[in-house]
């Protein structure tokens, strides 16, 4: 039985849906995700093999000197199946936009937002799951959530001033005692079977992450008690209960939040790091921990913490009745101090991030009168023209991080240092889905070539420039 919203969706995007329903129909009765992947993987391996055979030496782009010094921006150097980021349109998860996902992915019985379990199924298989398939993932994650004593003990004993992202990364690193992949590798498993163990680690990891995240929250800011998981409920419900939030609206927000932060194609810092570290056959626990260490940087995921801190400073200065002039003055002060306006700009996007837009829609629906939401909206009117005026900013529009904090604080989560942990819980869905496919396709260790400036100068035939460089 196909999920009921599929019919509605087919009317919206007929061509895409024809392919999708075909794919889904062949697997729709099956709730065993691993066996579905086992059917798909050989076909995908064959497809890539044939493609490389016929087009292995076809050029897909060129590399300029600026690209090499400029963070490899624009170099097509990675393959990522789970999502694609269009500069104008924003993210598509396996071809579906965020509004598409909101329409077709299964929801909780009492909810309107997609379940992250369903998004995970979509990311890893390419199919929209049925309600039964989604429920089977919720159940598996609830059943796999147990943490070993050494991890809970370490978390309990960390000083409270250790940043929640450092706690998160440390816990994941320590948790690799549980890795199926490590055990299988040490027993000499055949490499064609690596993906199966990475898949098992992925399922365990995603199951355990909300417990780790809740422990960090409760130990650092509250009473340290984390309630048991209810196996009949979904991943986000259990997570919000463990965090100590009883409000069904906050749970709905988490379902949306955990869905939209999951994946942003392969080249962003967290995704690329996880892929890179995994390519050395470091296990999924270590690869994810590495990715999250990247997410913890203020130019990447930590920007959502930075935004709220920045908004709070702004609010302290201007209060709740402010003029555009006051906002402009504050923004210019930030820029003149040599800082970035957090939550604005993007390395790939050139329009407002649809992840910003859907969070704004959530705020308009549930918290239209929240003073910080109003401030976020006013800032949106003022920042882009100023960033354009600077002349160097490629994208003056807001990204996902400009809006997430205001929603969290509205429901009482005011611990800004914690916000990136929520981002990390979600990001695990995307980067681990890709990691399973990396091992399934047998991708090799990543090792691009680097050269020195002098070699580069020689390579492009600019030796005369070299002689002009100061000693
Ligand atoms: N405020 C001020 N200056 C900005 C800016 C912003 N929001 N965004 C870009 N710029 C500046 C850059 O710092 C750079 O200046 P210099 O040439 O003096 O170094 C110049 O504009 C060109 O940068 P760009 O090509 O437009 O942007 P990049 O691809 O190099 O960087 C990003 C992208 C996101 C790091 C940058 O826009 C930024 O720092 N934004 C603020 C932090 C933020 O919101 N990060 C979250 C991104 C989303 C995520 O990963 O979660």
Boltz pocket constraint, residues with backbone or C-beta under 6 A from the ligand:
constraints:
  - pocket:
      binder: B
      contacts: [[A, 268], [A, 298], [A, 299], [A, 300], [A, 301], [A, 302], [A, 303], [A, 335], [A, 339], [A, 340], [A, 341], [A, 342], [A, 343], [A, 344], [A, 345], [A, 346], [A, 347], [A, 348], [A, 387], [A, 392], [A, 393], [A, 394], [A, 395], [A, 399], [A, 400], [A, 401]]
      max_distance: 6.0
